[in-house]
Structures are given as C-alpha cells and as structure tokens.
Amino acid sequence: MREGFHVYIDDQDKLARAIAGPEQTRWLEPIGIVDSLIDFISYDFTNFWAVIEALYELPIFGGYMNPYAENFEETLDVRGEDFEDCREYCRDIAEELEDPVGSFFICRELDIIDARQDNGYASFWLCQAKDMVEAVRSVISAHTFISRAFDICFGYNAEGSLPDRARAFFMECPDLTEHSFAEVFGFYPQKNGGLDYKYTLRLARELGADFDRYYSALHEKRNSLSIVKGYLMRSHKELLFFSFLELLRGDTRIQRCGCCGGYFVPRTKKKTLYCDRVVRDGKTCKVIGPKLTQRRYRDLYKPLQEYERLYKMYYARTERYEGRFDLNRGKTSNDLTEDEFYTWSAKAANLRRLYIAGEMPADIFLRGIALDEKDLRPDLINLEQITTI
C-alpha cells in the first residue's frame, strides 16, 4: 500500500480509513460520513486556537510579526535554538492531538517542511517556523472549510433545493469544481459492493506483510482477487471535501436544530425544527425547544435571543472583512476572519447547549459567548437563570 492516508467506502456505506506507513498499515475504525462531519463541526477548537496564538509569541517571531521594528534586520538572523524550540513545540502539539486524522496530516506537513533544503537566506529558519505554525493551524482551516460548507447548504438561512445550495457553495469555492482525487487500487475482500472492513482488519492482523498468504486467503474465500478502489488523501481539507461530496451524492436531508443549534438528519420527510439530542433532565430538543418561546420562560429565552443577535453581528463582521475590496486594509479589533468566526461559533454553540441544560448561569453564558463584553446588551448581564422547564 502506498504511504499516506487512504479512504474507502465499506459495505455499510461508512468511511474506512487506513494510515499506510513504510512498515505497516494502521486501520482506523470506520465512521459514518454525516455523523463524523457534524461532530467535527461541533468540536470546540478554542483552546487549540489559543495554543497557536501562543506559538506566535515565541522569540523567533519577534521581528517577523513587527517588520517595522528598529531591530527587524537583526532578528531575521534568528538563533538556531529559537527555531528548534518552535519546531519541537509544533511536533508536540501535532503528536498530542486527540484526533488521529488531524495529527497525521499535521505531522506529514511538518515532515515536508523539515525536508526543505536551506537556501542560504537569513530568513530561511524564520519562514520554516512560520510554515510549521501554519501546518498546525491547518486543523482550524479545515474546520472553517467544512463549517462554511454546511452553513451554505444546511444553515438557518439556506434557501432553495439542495442542488441550488450546492451550486452556491461551489460558486464560492470555484477551485473545487475542477478538483481531482488521487485514486488508488488494492486487493481487499469485498462485501455488498464495498470494502469488507472486518475481514480486511483480521487479515492485516493475522498475516501482516505476508502477501503470498494474504492473496491465498482472499482467493480461498472469494474464488478471485477483489480489487477495491480507494482514494489517497493529500490534506485534511481534501478528506473533508471528499466526505462532503459523498454526503451530497447521497442526497441526505440535514437541518439545524432550533433548540441546541446542532446539525441533524431528520427521521421523516416532514419539516422538523428540533432534533432528538437529550439536552436537559433526559428531555430532548423536541420537548424543550417549543417551550423556550413561551411567556413563562421568557427570561430563559432572552439570553438565547442575545446569542442569535451576536451570531448575526459577528457573521456580518466576518463577511465585511473577508469581502473587503482593499486587501491591504489592516485588520481592526472589530474585524473577524472566517477562522475566528467559526472557532467562536463552535464554542458558543457548546455553551448554548450547557445553558439550555441548566448547567451554566445566564451571566456566565453571556460573557462566554461575547468576544468583548461591550458587545452585550447591558440589561442582560445580571439576568438570573430560570432552572425549570
């Protein structure tokens, strides 16, 4: 198997993933395509973002982050130990990442950067360090990409048929319309037209790299060698794009819950406003959601209205900044990049679920979702939370 990150569709229409190394192949547990995308969108990357920001505070970036500093030329000739510190921190972050997929792609990109030949310029190590931090940051960029895709196709403001919404997404990302995936073919057991993951894993564990016995086992069970088509993923973003295309190809209905804010797949063809997630005292969003707008729960609902207001305000700031005509305009404190917005969005959505569950007071919830306290309505800061629904 060629080295890299391989994906196959198994006999359960799940994504079977394999990380192929020089000596062995590690098979990851198959995952449901829709559920995996929704889980990734919901993940709170706030702490990871803080780690990346801390990397830019390292000594090696002193001159780079401020090119107008008096000692800028001196700082370009960076110290070797400062570069080594940055490299080690990036490696540690990648290897300690809970997500094996994100960890793999970061580590691979770090290997590519490390393999570059020194060009002799004083800024070489500085550029290396910057690219390494950007490699770590790629998980955030991947999260932004798929969050934006869902926002356009399945968000609260999504309109028209699914093909119309998909077309709107590709109009925003025209480079993806000509994207091609690297196909790979391997001899694997098949079942129901897809990869037989369980049998593949069993053979991999029992036979390892003994290919003669491996092919014999396949031939004995299937009476022929089964050629399975897969894809070699070159980046985390490409993997998410592949999964998103599979989702669109399956014409899966996805909606956003009006209670918890999470994406979900409706069980029926009827219009469904709320999902079946358990959010409070064993009650689901379908039970809790309709009650939130009732008069007797108006105090509980006010912070949720503030959440919606902040969401629209921060989204507008992001659209204004990302869509600016003057690309040389400096970023102000009110501007937000898409990375910043979708990182905030995932964090705020998780805080919203905690608040609805009664696990967080209203004032803590409001301060948690505001990027700056002055963004909040003053009359809501000390609002007490109602704990019974």
N, C-alpha and C positions, 0 to 999 in steps of 0.2 A: 504494500500500500504506500502510495506517495505521501511524503511527510506533509502534515498540515491538518486543517480542521475539515473533516468530511461530514456531509449530511445525506441522509437517505430518508425516504418515506417508507415506513414499515407497514406491515399488514393490517395495523389498526389505524392507519392514516395519521400516525404520530411521527414526530421528527426524531429519527435515530441519529445520534451524533457520535463521531469517533475522532479522537485526537491521535494521529499517527506520528510516532517519533522514529528516530533512527533505529531503535532496537525493538520497540514493542508498540502496540496499539492499545489505547485506553478507550473503552466504550462507555459512554455516558448513558444514563437511564433515559429511555425515550420520553418525550414530553408532548403534551397536547399543544398544538400550534397556537390556538386562540388563547388558551389559559396562560401560556408562557409569555405571550406578548402583553397581556393585561397585567400580569404580575410584575413584569419588568417596568411598565409604565408607572405602576403604583409604588415602586421602590423609592424610598426617601434617600436621595444622594446628598443631603445637606452636609453631613459630616465628611463625606468624600470630597465635596467641594471645598470645605474648609482645609482639608489636607493639601489640596492642590494650591490653594492660595498661600498656604504656609511654605510650600516649595519655592514660590516666587520671592519669599523673604530671605532665602539663603544668600550668603555673601557673594556667590558667583554672579547674581543678577543685579548687584548694586548699580553698575554702570549701564547695563542694558536697559533696565527699567527707567533710567533717567539719563538719556543721551545728551542732555544739556548741562549735566553736572560738570563742574570745573575739572574733575579728575577722570572724565569719561575715557580719554585715550589711554590713561594708565590702567583703568580697570579692564580694558579689553585684553590686556595681557594677564589673564586670570591665573590664579595659583592652581597647581595640579591637585592639591589636597581639597580645594573647594569643589573642583569638578568631580573628584572621586566621591565626595560626600553626597553630591546631588545624584550621581549615578546609583550609589548604594541605597539612598532613600527611595528612588523610583523603583528599584528592584524589589526592595522590601514591601513597598505598597502593593506592587503587582502580585507578588507571591502570597501575600496575606489576604488578598481579596477573596471574599466568600464565594463569589461567582466564578466557577472554574472556566467558564467561557470567556468572560472579560479578562481574567488573569492570563489565559492562553494568548489572546490577541495582543495584550499589552506587552507580555514577555517577548513575543515574536517580534514586535516592532522595535523593542529595545535591542534585541539581537541584531536587527538590520542596521540600526543607528550605530551600534558599537562596532560593526564591521567596516564602517567607512574609513577610507584612507585619509590620514592627516594631510590637509592641503597646504600646510605651512603658514597659513594666515594666523595672526594673533587672535582672531575671533573664533577659531575653529572650535575650541572647547566650549566657548560660550554658546555657539549655535548648536553644538551637540547637546548641551544641557537643556537648552530651550526645547529642542525637538523631543527630548526624553520626557520632559514635563507634559508636552502636548500629547505624547503617546499615552501617558497616564490619564490625561484628560479625555481621551477618545471614548471612554465609557460614558462620560457626560454627553458628548456629542451624539453617540448612538442613542442614548435615552431621549435627547431632544428630537432626533430624527423620527423615531417611531411615535413619540408623543404627538408631534406635529401631524404625522400621517393619520393617526386616529382622530385628532382634533378636526381635521378637514373632512374626513369620511364619516365619522360617527359622533362628533361632538354635539353639544346642545344646539349650535347654530347651523348644523349640516342640513342642507336642503336638496331636494331633487332625488332622483333614483340613484342607486349605488353606482352605476356606470358614470352618471353625471358627476358624482362626488369624486370618484376615482380619477376622472378626467381633470377635475380641478386640482387634485393633488399632483398629477403629472405635469400640469401646466406650471405649477410652482417649482417642480423639480424636473425640468426638461431633459437634463443629462441622463436621467434614469430610463428614459424611453428607449435608449439605444444600448442599455447595459446588457452585457452577456455574462453568463455564469460559466465557470470552468467545469466542464463535465468530466467525471471520472467513472471508470467501469471496473467492477471487481467480481470475483467468483464468490457468491454467497448463496445460502439457502433462501428460497422464496416461499411465500405463503400468501394466498389471496392477492397475488399481484404485487406484493410489497416485500420488503426485507423481513425475513423471519429472525427477529432480534434475539429471541431466547435461544434458538438453536445456534445462531452465529456466535453469541456470547459463550455458549457451552463449548463449542469447538475451539474458540480462541483460548479458553482457559485450559482445556484438556490437551490441545495439540500445539499451541503456541506457533512457532515458526516452522514446524514440520510440515512443509507444503505437500509432500507426497501423501502422507496420511490424511491431510486435510482434504485434498481433492478426492481421495479414495472414499472418505466418509460422505462427501457430497454426492458422489456418483452412486454409492450404495443406497442412499436414501431417496434420491431423486431420479436415478437412472440416467441422469445427464447433468452437466455442469450448468449452474444457473448464473447468468450474467446479469448483475444488478447495476442500474445506473444511479450514480450519486453526483454530488457537486462538491467542489473544493472551495471553501470559503476563504476569501482573502482579507476580510476585515469583519469586525463586529457589526458595523453598519450594513455590510452586504448580507450577513446572516439574517439580520432583522428584516431587510428588504425582501429576501427570499421568502421568509415566513409570512410577511405581509402579502406578497403576491399569491401564496398558497391560500391564504385567508380569503382574498378577493376572488380567486378562482373557484373556491367552494361556495361563493355567494352566501356567506354566513351573515345572518342578521345580528348586528351588535348595537346596543343602545347604552346610554349613560344614565345611571340611576339618579332620580331626582332627590333622593334622600342622602345616601352616602357619597355620591359623586363618582363611584367606580363604574367601569365599563362591564357589561354583562351580555350574555346571549339569552334572549327571551325564549321561554319554553313553548310559547304558542305564537301563531301568526298575528294575534291581536296586538294592538298598540299597548305597550307595557311601560309604565312610568317608573316602577320600582323593582329592585332585584330581590333575590332570596337570601342575601347575606344576613347573618344574625348580627345585629348591632347593639341590642340592649336587652338585658334580662331574658335572653332566649327568644326575643322577638325580632322578626325580620324587618327589612326596609319596607316591605309591602304592608306591614302592620303599623310601623312607626311613621312612615312617610306622610300618609294622608292626614295624620293628626297634627303635624308640625305647623300647619297654617290655620288651625282652629284658634278661635279667640282666646280660649283659656290657656293656650300655650304660646301666646304672642311674645312674652318675654324671652322664651327659649328660642323663638324663631328670629328675633331681632339680630342676634349675632350671626345667624346663618345668612340673613339678608346683607349684613355687612361683609361677610365673606364673598357673596356674589358681587357686591359693589367693588371690592378690592380686586377681585379677579378681573372684572371688566376694565378697571383703571390700569392695572399692571399690564394687561394684554394690550391696551391701547398704547401705553408707553413703549412696549416692545415693537409693535407694528410701526410706530412713528420712527423709532431709532433704526430698526432693520430696513425700513423702506426709505430712509433719508436719501436725498439726491446728492448732497455734498458728503462724499465718503471720507473726506478729510476732516469733517467736523469732529471735534473732541467729544468724548462721552461725558455727560453730566451726571450728577447724582440722581437725577430723575429718570435717566435712560436705563433700559434693560435690554440685554441681549436675549436671544431665544434660549440659550443655555441657562441663563439666570432665571428666566421666567418659568421654564418647565421644571427646573430644580425646585423653585419656590412652589409651583403648582402641586407637585407630588407631596411635598412636606405639608402644605396647607390642607390638602385633601385628607391626609392621615390624621392631622389634628382635628379636622372636622368630624371624622368618624369617632375619635376619642370623646369629643364634646357631646355628640349625639348619644354616645353610650353612657354618658353621665360620669365619665372618668376624668373630666377636666372642667374646672370652673370657667365661667364665661370670660372673666377678665384675663385669665391666663391664655385661653384660646385666642382671644382677640389680639393680645400682644404677640402671641406666637405667629399669627398669620400676617401681621403687619411688618413690612420691611422697615418702616420707620413709624414710630408711634404717632407722629403728626399726621399720618395718613388716615388715622381712625377718627370717627365722629366722637367728639369729646363726651357726649351724653351716654356713650356706651361703655366707657372704660370701667366704671364701677358697677355695672349691671350684675345683679345676682342671678345665679342659675337656678332654674326650676328642675328638680330632680325626679319628678314623677310624670310618666307618660301613660 
